[in-house]
Amino acid sequence: MKKVAWWFLGLYVVYIIGMILYFFVWTDPGVPANVKGTAADPALFMTHKQTILSQDYSRIQDLIYFLTMPLDWGIYIFILVFGFSRWLRNRSEEVSRFSLLHTAVYFLALSVLTWVISFPINLVSHKISLHYGISVQSFPSWLKDDITGFWVNWIIMFVTVAVIYFFIRKNPRRWWLPVWLLSIPFVIFMTYIQPVVIDPLYNDFYTLKDSTLKHEILHLADKANIPADNVYEVDMSKKTNALNAYVNGVGSNLRIVLYDTTVHRLDDREVLFVMAHEMGHYVKHHLLWGVAGSIVMALVGLFITAKILIWATSRWGGRLGIRHPGDIASLPVLLLIISLLSFIGSPIENAVSRHYEHEADKYAISLTHDKEAGISSFQKLTVAGLSDVNPPALVKFFMYGHPTMLERIQFIEGYKGKK
């Protein structure tokens, strides 16, 4: 089995070389000739220095993403084949006779290990963002967010893992069905509480200070039949120069939110177009469709995961020290399967998301009748985030949940509806 780990390491080295060549040799940054002189041409709204910086920053961050994408797979493989999972299972059993505590100790140790391994890479990514002027967040603040994120994710994942293994031990072949049924109210619950419980853990939210702009946004929401009575501003300027806005939550927890950077760097017409786009997601029920899609994907994913877990533990469990599928030592196998399935499904998820974003762009035009504000807002978003208006195909396929800025600006520029 150790040969599998060394084969993975060898292939990973080849993969690293291939990715470096792809981003820095084989792909040509810039826009096609037919885009030159159009509103999507960075030469019209970015300085030459900004254009070069955006290309360099995008390539470096994209490279980091693709290099770290298989990292978790390697961690799980090495933990399994070198016996650490078996050893950790045995140590956790010495702590208490209760299986829930075994799971907690094991999962905490595994989570800390993966966090420690990933930490230097995440820190480098943050430092690069600082260097290019996207992030302005101090290291203590960034570390606080990183640790907060670790514990929030750990609590959610621990509950998930504990429930999964409870049902695997009850029925190793059909555990996926009760887990899926329980995931439905859980996903809905998380969607409901995120705006008011989780988001404020990272940032301060307050009523939009610009009362005139607030009134205009609420008027726009009224036109869109969105039951909102407040607009929130979030103090992101202490962390980033990037611009953003969103509408999330359901029912009484619905929130219209603007980054303070968006308020300060876009004019009112541009802010209204951006907010109209976000309102389009609400009006078109994209959040609800997203929840429904997640539930369907969970059903398919859990079914496939259950089948592969049974097969993998039956074939290699003895050599890996895994007693049965419900043994907590099989957790790296489970996480590896889920991670691979998520990777395989990500292009489909991204394609659906890009369709939703395109629909929201169309809705924003129809609601505001202001194409010029749409174009200028996207141009300013590009400059603020040093975004690549025309990223390589591989990046769009695996990373982009939005159409590229080139596609979005070209669409608005060529839209035949009312201005």
C-alpha positions as CSV (number, residue, x, y, z in Angstrom):
1,M,0.0,0.0,0.0
2,K,2.9,2.4,0.6
3,K,3.6,2.3,-3.1
4,V,0.3,4.1,-3.6
5,A,1.5,7.0,-1.5
6,W,4.9,7.2,-3.4
7,W,3.1,7.0,-6.7
8,F,0.8,9.8,-5.7
9,L,3.8,11.9,-4.6
10,G,5.5,11.3,-8.0
11,L,2.4,12.1,-10.0
12,Y,1.9,15.2,-7.9
13,V,5.4,16.5,-8.7
14,V,4.6,15.9,-12.5
15,Y,1.3,17.7,-11.9
16,I,3.0,20.7,-10.3
17,I,5.4,21.0,-13.3
18,G,2.4,20.8,-15.7
19,M,0.4,23.5,-13.9
20,I,3.4,25.9,-13.8
21,L,3.9,25.3,-17.6
22,Y,0.1,25.8,-18.2
23,F,-0.1,29.1,-16.4
24,F,3.2,30.7,-17.3
25,V,4.1,29.2,-20.7
26,W,1.2,27.6,-22.5
27,T,-1.5,30.3,-21.8
28,D,-1.4,33.7,-23.3
29,P,-2.8,36.5,-21.0
30,G,-4.9,39.2,-22.6
31,V,-8.0,39.5,-24.6
32,P,-8.8,38.3,-28.2
33,A,-8.3,40.8,-31.0
34,N,-12.0,41.2,-31.6
35,V,-12.4,42.6,-28.0
36,K,-9.8,45.3,-28.5
37,G,-11.5,48.7,-28.2
38,T,-14.7,47.4,-26.6
39,A,-15.9,48.1,-23.1
40,A,-14.4,44.7,-22.1
41,D,-10.9,45.7,-23.1
42,P,-8.8,46.4,-20.0
43,A,-6.8,49.0,-21.9
44,L,-9.8,51.3,-21.7
45,F,-10.4,51.1,-17.9
46,M,-7.1,49.9,-16.4
47,T,-3.6,51.4,-16.6
48,H,-0.9,49.3,-18.2
49,K,0.5,48.6,-14.7
50,Q,-2.9,47.5,-13.4
51,T,-3.3,45.2,-16.4
52,I,0.1,43.5,-15.8
53,L,-0.6,43.3,-12.0
54,S,-4.0,41.7,-12.6
55,Q,-2.5,39.1,-15.0
56,D,0.3,38.3,-12.6
57,Y,-1.9,38.2,-9.5
58,S,-4.5,36.0,-11.2
59,R,-1.9,33.5,-12.5
60,I,-0.3,33.2,-9.1
61,Q,-3.5,32.7,-7.2
62,D,-4.9,30.3,-9.8
63,L,-1.7,28.3,-9.6
64,I,-1.9,28.1,-5.8
65,Y,-5.5,26.9,-6.1
66,F,-4.6,24.1,-8.5
67,L,-1.5,23.1,-6.6
68,T,-3.4,22.8,-3.3
69,M,-6.5,21.1,-4.8
70,P,-5.0,17.6,-4.6
71,L,-3.3,18.3,-1.3
72,D,-6.1,16.9,0.9
73,W,-6.1,13.8,-1.2
74,G,-2.4,13.3,-0.5
75,I,-2.9,13.9,3.2
76,Y,-5.6,11.3,3.5
77,I,-3.6,8.7,1.5
78,F,-0.5,9.2,3.6
79,I,-2.5,9.1,6.8
80,L,-4.0,5.8,5.8
81,V,-1.1,3.9,4.2
82,F,1.5,4.8,6.9
83,G,-0.8,3.7,9.7
84,F,-1.5,7.1,11.4
85,S,-5.3,6.6,11.1
86,R,-5.1,3.2,12.8
87,W,-2.8,4.6,15.5
88,L,-5.0,7.7,16.1
89,R,-8.1,5.4,16.4
90,N,-6.3,3.3,19.0
91,R,-5.2,6.4,21.0
92,S,-8.7,7.9,20.9
93,E,-10.2,4.7,22.3
94,E,-7.9,5.0,25.3
95,V,-9.5,8.4,26.2
96,S,-13.0,7.1,26.9
97,R,-15.2,4.2,26.4
98,F,-17.9,6.3,24.7
99,S,-17.8,6.1,20.9
100,L,-18.8,9.8,20.5
101,L,-15.8,10.9,22.4
102,H,-13.6,8.6,20.2
103,T,-15.0,10.3,17.2
104,A,-14.4,13.8,18.7
105,V,-10.8,13.1,19.6
106,Y,-10.0,11.4,16.3
107,F,-11.7,14.1,14.2
108,L,-10.1,17.0,16.2
109,A,-6.6,15.5,15.7
110,L,-7.2,14.9,12.0
111,S,-8.6,18.4,11.5
112,V,-5.7,20.1,13.4
113,L,-3.2,18.1,11.3
114,T,-4.8,19.1,8.0
115,W,-5.1,22.7,9.2
116,V,-1.4,22.8,10.2
117,I,-0.3,21.4,6.8
118,S,-2.5,23.8,4.9
119,F,-1.6,26.8,7.0
120,P,1.6,27.8,5.3
121,I,-0.1,27.7,1.9
122,N,-3.0,29.8,3.1
123,L,-0.6,32.3,4.7
124,V,1.4,32.6,1.4
125,S,-1.9,33.3,-0.4
126,H,-2.7,36.0,2.1
127,K,0.7,37.5,1.8
128,I,0.4,37.6,-2.0
129,S,-3.0,39.3,-1.7
130,L,-1.4,41.9,0.6
131,H,1.5,42.4,-1.8
132,Y,-0.9,43.1,-4.7
133,G,-3.0,45.5,-2.6
134,I,-6.2,43.3,-2.6
135,S,-6.1,42.5,1.1
136,V,-5.3,45.1,3.8
137,Q,-5.9,42.7,6.6
138,S,-3.3,42.5,9.4
139,F,-1.8,39.1,10.3
140,P,-3.5,39.0,13.7
141,S,-6.9,39.8,12.1
142,W,-6.4,37.3,9.4
143,L,-5.3,34.6,11.9
144,K,-8.3,35.3,14.0
145,D,-10.6,34.8,11.0
146,D,-8.7,31.6,10.1
147,I,-9.0,30.2,13.6
148,T,-12.7,31.2,13.8
149,G,-13.3,29.5,10.5
150,F,-11.6,26.4,11.7
151,W,-13.8,26.1,14.7
152,V,-17.0,26.9,12.9
153,N,-16.3,24.4,10.2
154,W,-15.1,21.8,12.8
155,I,-18.3,22.0,14.8
156,I,-20.5,21.7,11.7
157,M,-18.3,18.8,10.3
158,F,-18.1,17.0,13.7
159,V,-21.9,16.9,13.9
160,T,-22.0,15.7,10.3
161,V,-19.3,13.0,10.9
162,A,-20.9,11.8,14.2
163,V,-24.3,11.4,12.5
164,I,-22.8,9.6,9.5
165,Y,-20.8,7.1,11.6
166,F,-23.8,6.5,13.9
167,F,-25.8,5.3,10.8
168,I,-22.9,3.5,9.2
169,R,-22.6,1.3,12.3
170,K,-26.4,0.7,12.3
171,N,-26.5,-0.2,8.6
172,P,-23.2,-0.2,6.7
173,R,-24.9,-0.6,3.3
174,R,-27.9,1.8,3.6
175,W,-26.6,4.5,5.9
176,W,-26.7,7.0,3.1
177,L,-30.5,7.2,3.1
178,P,-31.2,8.4,6.7
179,V,-28.1,10.7,6.5
180,W,-29.5,12.3,3.4
181,L,-33.0,12.7,5.0
182,L,-31.4,14.4,8.0
183,S,-29.3,16.6,5.7
184,I,-32.4,18.3,4.2
185,P,-33.5,20.2,7.4
186,F,-29.9,20.7,8.3
187,V,-29.1,22.5,4.9
188,I,-32.3,24.6,5.2
189,F,-31.4,25.5,8.8
190,M,-27.9,26.6,7.9
191,T,-29.3,28.7,5.1
192,Y,-31.6,30.4,7.5
193,I,-29.2,31.1,10.4
194,Q,-26.0,32.0,8.3
195,P,-26.9,35.8,7.9
196,V,-27.6,36.4,11.6
197,V,-25.4,33.8,13.4
198,I,-22.3,32.9,11.3
199,D,-21.6,36.0,9.2
200,P,-21.4,38.3,12.2
201,L,-18.6,36.1,13.7
202,Y,-16.2,37.6,11.0
203,N,-17.4,41.1,10.5
204,D,-19.5,43.9,12.0
205,F,-22.9,44.7,10.3
206,Y,-24.7,47.9,10.7
207,T,-27.4,49.9,8.9
208,L,-26.2,51.6,5.7
209,K,-25.0,55.1,6.8
210,D,-26.0,56.8,3.5
211,S,-29.7,57.3,4.1
212,T,-30.3,58.5,0.6
213,L,-28.7,55.4,-1.0
214,K,-30.5,53.2,1.5
215,H,-33.9,54.7,0.5
216,E,-33.0,54.1,-3.2
217,I,-32.0,50.5,-2.6
218,L,-35.2,49.8,-0.6
219,H,-37.2,51.5,-3.4
220,L,-35.5,49.1,-5.8
221,A,-36.3,46.2,-3.5
222,D,-39.9,47.3,-3.4
223,K,-40.0,47.3,-7.3
224,A,-38.6,43.8,-7.2
225,N,-41.2,42.7,-4.6
226,I,-38.5,41.9,-2.0
227,P,-39.8,42.2,1.6
228,A,-36.8,44.2,3.0
229,D,-37.0,47.0,5.5
230,N,-33.2,47.6,6.0
231,V,-29.9,47.6,4.1
232,Y,-26.8,46.5,5.9
233,E,-23.3,47.8,5.5
234,V,-20.3,45.6,6.5
235,D,-17.0,47.0,7.5
236,M,-14.8,45.1,4.9
237,S,-12.5,48.0,4.2
238,K,-10.3,47.0,7.2
239,K,-9.7,43.6,5.4
240,T,-9.9,44.1,1.7
241,N,-10.0,46.6,-1.2
242,A,-12.3,44.3,-3.2
243,L,-16.0,45.2,-3.8
244,N,-19.0,43.1,-3.1
245,A,-22.7,43.0,-2.2
246,Y,-25.2,40.2,-1.7
247,V,-28.8,39.4,-0.7
248,N,-29.0,36.2,1.4
249,G,-31.2,34.5,4.0
250,V,-34.8,33.6,3.9
251,G,-38.0,34.9,5.6
252,S,-37.3,37.2,8.5
253,N,-33.6,36.6,8.2
254,L,-33.4,38.2,4.7
255,R,-30.5,40.6,4.5
256,I,-29.4,43.1,1.8
257,V,-25.7,43.7,2.4
258,L,-23.1,46.0,0.9
259,Y,-19.4,46.1,1.5
260,D,-18.4,49.5,2.7
261,T,-15.8,49.5,-0.1
262,T,-18.6,49.2,-2.6
263,V,-20.4,52.2,-1.1
264,H,-17.2,54.3,-1.2
265,R,-15.9,53.3,-4.6
266,L,-19.0,53.1,-6.8
267,D,-21.4,55.9,-7.5
268,D,-25.0,55.5,-6.6
269,R,-26.1,54.3,-10.1
270,E,-23.5,51.6,-10.1
271,V,-24.4,50.5,-6.6
272,L,-28.0,50.2,-7.6
273,F,-27.1,48.1,-10.6
274,V,-25.0,45.8,-8.4
275,M,-27.8,45.5,-5.9
276,A,-30.3,44.9,-8.7
277,H,-28.1,42.0,-9.8
278,E,-28.2,40.6,-6.3
279,M,-31.9,41.1,-6.0
280,G,-32.2,39.1,-9.2
281,H,-30.9,36.1,-7.4
282,Y,-33.7,36.4,-4.9
283,V,-36.4,37.1,-7.4
284,K,-35.3,34.2,-9.6
285,H,-35.2,32.0,-6.5
286,H,-31.6,31.1,-7.1
287,L,-31.0,30.5,-3.4
288,L,-33.9,28.1,-3.2
289,W,-32.8,26.3,-6.4
290,G,-29.3,26.1,-5.0
291,V,-30.6,24.5,-1.8
292,A,-32.7,22.1,-3.8
293,G,-29.7,21.3,-6.1
294,S,-27.5,20.7,-3.0
295,I,-30.0,18.3,-1.6
296,V,-30.2,16.3,-4.9
297,M,-26.4,16.3,-5.3
298,A,-26.1,15.1,-1.7
299,L,-28.4,12.2,-2.4
300,V,-26.4,11.1,-5.4
301,G,-23.1,11.8,-3.6
302,L,-24.0,9.9,-0.5
303,F,-25.2,6.9,-2.4
304,I,-22.0,6.7,-4.5
305,T,-19.9,7.3,-1.4
306,A,-21.6,4.4,0.5
307,K,-20.9,2.0,-2.3
308,I,-17.3,3.0,-2.7
309,L,-16.7,3.0,1.1
310,I,-18.0,-0.6,1.3
311,W,-15.8,-1.7,-1.6
312,A,-12.7,0.1,-0.4
313,T,-12.8,-1.1,3.2
314,S,-13.6,-4.7,2.1
315,R,-10.6,-4.7,-0.3
316,W,-8.0,-2.7,1.7
317,G,-9.4,-2.5,5.2
318,G,-7.3,-5.3,6.6
319,R,-4.0,-3.8,5.3
320,L,-5.0,-0.3,6.5
321,G,-6.1,-1.4,10.0
322,I,-9.7,-0.6,9.4
323,R,-11.9,-3.1,11.2
324,H,-15.2,-2.3,9.4
325,P,-16.8,0.6,7.5
326,G,-18.1,2.1,10.8
327,D,-14.6,2.2,12.2
328,I,-13.6,5.8,12.7
329,A,-10.2,4.9,11.2
330,S,-12.0,4.8,7.9
331,L,-12.8,8.5,8.0
332,P,-9.9,9.5,5.7
333,V,-11.3,7.0,3.1
334,L,-14.7,8.7,3.5
335,L,-13.3,12.2,3.2
336,L,-11.2,11.2,0.2
337,I,-14.2,9.8,-1.6
338,I,-16.3,12.9,-0.8
339,S,-13.4,15.3,-1.9
340,L,-13.0,13.5,-5.2
341,L,-16.7,13.5,-5.9
342,S,-16.9,17.2,-5.1
343,F,-14.0,17.8,-7.5
344,I,-15.7,15.8,-10.2
345,G,-19.0,17.6,-9.7
346,S,-17.5,21.2,-9.4
347,P,-17.7,21.9,-13.2
348,I,-21.4,21.1,-13.2
349,E,-22.0,23.2,-10.1
350,N,-20.0,26.1,-11.7
351,A,-21.9,25.9,-14.9
352,V,-25.2,26.1,-13.1
353,S,-23.9,29.0,-11.1
354,R,-22.7,30.9,-14.2
355,H,-26.2,30.5,-15.6
356,Y,-27.8,32.0,-12.5
357,E,-25.3,34.9,-12.6
358,H,-26.2,35.5,-16.2
359,E,-29.9,35.5,-15.4
360,A,-29.2,38.0,-12.6
361,D,-27.3,40.3,-15.0
362,K,-30.3,40.3,-17.3
363,Y,-32.6,41.0,-14.4
364,A,-30.4,44.0,-13.3
365,I,-30.7,45.5,-16.7
366,S,-34.5,45.1,-16.8
367,L,-34.9,46.5,-13.3
368,T,-32.6,49.6,-13.6
369,H,-32.6,50.2,-17.4
370,D,-29.0,51.4,-16.9
371,K,-26.5,49.5,-19.1
372,E,-23.9,52.1,-18.7
373,A,-23.9,51.8,-14.9
374,G,-23.7,48.0,-15.3
375,I,-20.6,48.3,-17.6
376,S,-18.8,50.8,-15.4
377,S,-19.6,48.9,-12.2
378,F,-18.1,45.7,-13.6
379,Q,-15.0,47.6,-14.9
380,K,-14.5,49.0,-11.4
381,L,-15.0,45.6,-9.8
382,T,-12.3,44.3,-12.1
383,V,-9.8,47.0,-11.1
384,A,-10.6,46.7,-7.4
385,G,-10.0,42.9,-7.4
386,L,-7.3,42.9,-10.0
387,S,-9.4,40.3,-11.8
388,D,-8.4,38.7,-15.0
389,V,-11.1,39.6,-17.5
390,N,-10.3,36.6,-19.7
391,P,-9.0,33.7,-17.5
392,P,-7.7,30.5,-19.0
393,A,-10.2,27.8,-19.9
394,L,-9.1,25.5,-17.1
395,V,-9.6,28.2,-14.5
396,K,-13.1,29.0,-15.8
397,F,-14.1,25.3,-15.9
398,F,-13.0,24.5,-12.3
399,M,-13.1,27.8,-10.5
400,Y,-15.6,30.3,-12.0
401,G,-19.1,30.4,-10.6
402,H,-19.6,33.7,-12.5
403,P,-19.2,34.4,-16.2
404,T,-15.9,36.0,-16.9
405,M,-15.8,39.8,-16.8
406,L,-15.2,39.8,-20.5
407,E,-18.4,37.8,-21.1
408,R,-20.5,39.9,-18.7
409,I,-19.4,43.3,-20.0
410,Q,-19.8,42.2,-23.6
411,F,-23.2,40.9,-22.9
412,I,-24.4,44.2,-21.3
413,E,-22.7,46.2,-24.1
414,G,-24.6,44.2,-26.8
415,Y,-27.9,43.9,-24.9
416,K,-30.7,45.0,-27.2
417,G,-33.2,45.9,-24.4
418,K,-33.8,49.3,-23.0
419,K,-31.0,51.3,-21.5
